[in-house]
C-alpha cells in the first residue's frame, strides 16, 4: 500500500472528515458552497495556460510569504 504524504496540519483522519463532509452534501449545497467561494472580494478565478501554472503558483506563494507579519 502506498504511503501518502499530507500537507502540514493534515492527516488521514482530517482527510476522511473532509471527504465525509462533501459526500453528505446535497447537489444544492454543493452549488451554494461553490457560489459562495466565488463571492469573496479578495480572490478571482481565471483560466491560465497549463505551462504557466507553476509560475503562477510560485507568485501566489511569494505573495503569501510577503504578507506574513
Buried (B, 14 or more C-beta within 10 A) or exposed (E): EEEEEEEEEEEEEEEEEEEEEEEEEEEEEEEEEEEEEEEEEEEEEEEEEEEEEEEEEEEEEEEEEEEEE
